[in-house]
């Protein structure tokens, strides 16, 4: 039976940890693409997996950024004097 890679719970990671993961995934994609240009890959589906992981990481980063900005905006609006 094939081993399944342990799923990373991106929702529990902090923004800094997500950025680290994104950097390493981007670097990994670069290395694999370079390797693919010189020699054929054993598993060309690796590129697709990494691209999708990068997209997933960017999505979670955007969600975290949106939640932070909406909470700051709501705090700003709540503290504002209404006329």
N, C-alpha and C positions, 0 to 999 in steps of 0.2 A: 504494500500500500504506500502511496506517495505521502511524504511528510507535508503537512500544511504549515505555512509560516504563521507564527503567532500574530494576530491582528493587533495593530497599535491603536489605542483609543485616543484619537486626536482631540476629542472634545475635552479630555481631562488635562491635556498639556497646556502649559502657559504659552504666551505669545513668543517669548524668547526661545523656548524649546521647539516650538513650531518653526521658527526661523532657522534654527540650527538644523533641524530635519530637512527643511527645504534646501538649505545650502548643500548638505551632503547628498541629497537626491539629485540636485542639479549637477553637482560635480561628478556623480556616478554616471549620469546620462551622458555627459561630455566624454568621459573615458570610454564608455561603451560605443558611442558613435565613432570615436577615433579608432577604436579597435575594429569596428565593423568596416571602416574604410580601407583598412590594410589587409585584414584577413576575414574570411566568413565567420560569422558567429555560430556557436553550437545551438543557441536558442535565440532566434531573432525576436521572439515575443517579449524578451526582456525589455527592449526599448519601449514597447507599448505599456508594459507594467509600470515602468519608471515614470513615463509621461503622465499616466493616470494618477500615480501617487503624488506627483508634483501638483497636478490640478486639484487633487483632494486637499493637499496642504494649503494651497493658495485660497481655496474656498474657506477652510477653517480660519485662516488668518483674517480674511475679509469679514467673516461672521464676528470674530472677536473684536475687530476694529469698529464694526458697526455697533456692537453692543456697548462698547466703551464710549463712543461718540454720542450715542443716544442717551446714555446715563448722564454724561456731562451736560448735554443739552437740557435734559429734564431738570437737573439740579440748578442750572442757570435760570431756567424759566420759572421755577418754583421760588427762587430767591428774589425775583424781580418784582418791583412795585407795580401794581396794576392801576391804571388810571381810568 
